[in-house]
Amino acid sequence: MSTQYPIEAILFQSADDEEELTVSCSYDAYGLRVRQESAGDLTQWCFEESPHVLSVSVPTFELKPLLDYLHVDDPALLPPLLAAAYGDYDASQRVRDLLRRLHVPYEVAESPIVR
């Protein structure tokens, strides 16, 4: 049986009466991605744009330390495992902290602030 990509999980989604914030995690054949998107007045004030998007990417070939840490062999299991263990408003930061602790290289792409 082959895995159908992407595998996705929501790590956090704000309530209807709060600043909009969604942190999602996905895995496909190219790697793991954690995406944080915020929108609203606070986002506009902080970043001078709304919505604001930050994306963390780890290529598949760099995932071994994370797989070992979570005791799994299949990287397709990472999104639901990270959602269960790191699902909160600061999920993106917590996943980056974990990646740094495990010495897993990652790239961050963030919407540029236009001033």
C-alpha positions as semicolon CSV with decimal commas, in nm:
position;residue;x (nm);y (nm);z (nm)
1;M;0,000;0,000;0,000
2;S;0,145;0,337;-0,096
3;T;0,112;0,652;0,111
4;Q;-0,093;0,929;-0,045
5;Y;0,069;1,270;0,001
6;P;0,050;1,512;0,158
7;I;-0,020;1,389;0,509
8;E;-0,150;1,686;0,709
9;A;-0,243;1,772;1,067
10;I;-0,354;2,090;1,243
11;L;-0,127;2,166;1,540
12;F;-0,331;2,465;1,653
13;Q;-0,626;2,672;1,541
14;S;-0,751;2,972;1,735
15;A;-1,107;3,011;1,855
16;D;-1,354;3,218;1,652
17;D;-1,338;3,516;1,890
18;E;-0,955;3,538;1,890
19;E;-0,686;3,666;1,653
20;E;-0,678;3,416;1,366
21;L;-0,390;3,173;1,406
22;T;-0,347;2,837;1,238
23;V;-0,041;2,616;1,270
24;S;-0,041;2,313;1,043
25;C;0,207;2,039;0,969
26;S;0,240;1,835;0,652
27;Y;0,464;1,568;0,510
28;D;0,515;1,477;0,146
29;A;0,790;1,303;-0,049
30;Y;1,008;1,617;-0,023
31;G;0,994;1,662;0,352
32;L;0,821;1,802;0,656
33;R;0,662;2,147;0,667
34;V;0,519;2,344;0,954
35;R;0,315;2,645;0,843
36;Q;0,194;2,924;1,070
37;E;-0,055;3,178;0,940
38;S;-0,196;3,463;1,145
39;A;-0,442;3,735;1,054
40;G;-0,614;4,019;1,234
41;D;-0,542;4,348;1,408
42;L;-0,253;4,217;1,621
43;T;-0,088;4,056;1,318
44;Q;-0,129;4,381;1,126
45;W;0,030;4,576;1,413
46;C;0,322;4,333;1,457
47;F;0,406;4,264;1,093
48;E;0,241;4,554;0,910
49;E;0,052;4,298;0,705
50;S;-0,233;4,057;0,755
51;P;-0,224;3,767;0,696
52;H;0,135;3,683;0,787
53;V;0,285;3,343;0,698
54;L;0,588;3,162;0,838
55;S;0,691;2,823;0,703
56;V;0,949;2,577;0,839
57;S;1,083;2,309;0,603
58;V;1,294;2,001;0,670
59;P;1,397;1,785;0,374
60;T;1,318;1,415;0,403
61;F;1,686;1,314;0,415
62;E;1,736;1,526;0,733
63;L;1,448;1,373;0,933
64;K;1,627;1,071;1,087
65;P;1,705;1,234;1,426
66;L;1,342;1,343;1,459
67;L;1,216;0,998;1,361
68;D;1,450;0,837;1,614
69;Y;1,343;1,080;1,886
70;L;0,975;1,002;1,825
71;H;1,048;0,626;1,788
72;V;0,894;0,588;1,441
73;D;1,024;0,469;1,104
74;D;0,762;0,624;0,877
75;P;0,794;1,003;0,829
76;A;0,426;1,014;0,729
77;L;0,353;0,968;1,100
78;L;0,523;1,296;1,192
79;P;0,230;1,536;1,138
80;P;-0,012;1,354;1,371
81;L;0,262;1,286;1,628
82;L;0,373;1,650;1,631
83;A;0,009;1,759;1,659
84;A;-0,037;1,535;1,962
85;A;0,287;1,636;2,135
86;Y;0,330;2,001;2,033
87;G;-0,020;2,121;1,950
88;D;-0,066;2,466;2,101
89;Y;-0,057;2,832;1,997
90;D;0,326;2,824;2,003
91;A;0,354;2,496;1,809
92;S;0,574;2,640;1,535
93;Q;0,826;2,772;1,789
94;R;0,817;2,451;1,991
95;V;0,884;2,236;1,682
96;R;1,176;2,464;1,586
97;D;1,312;2,433;1,941
98;L;1,292;2,054;1,912
99;L;1,465;2,055;1,573
100;R;1,748;2,270;1,712
101;R;1,785;2,043;2,016
102;L;1,812;1,741;1,785
103;H;2,051;1,925;1,548
104;V;1,809;1,884;1,258
105;P;1,872;2,150;0,994
106;Y;1,567;2,340;0,875
107;E;1,480;2,643;0,667
108;V;1,242;2,920;0,761
109;A;1,055;3,121;0,499
110;E;0,862;3,420;0,627
111;S;0,655;3,679;0,449
112;P;0,879;3,983;0,419
113;I;0,772;4,288;0,615
114;V;0,723;4,577;0,373
115;R;0,788;4,917;0,528
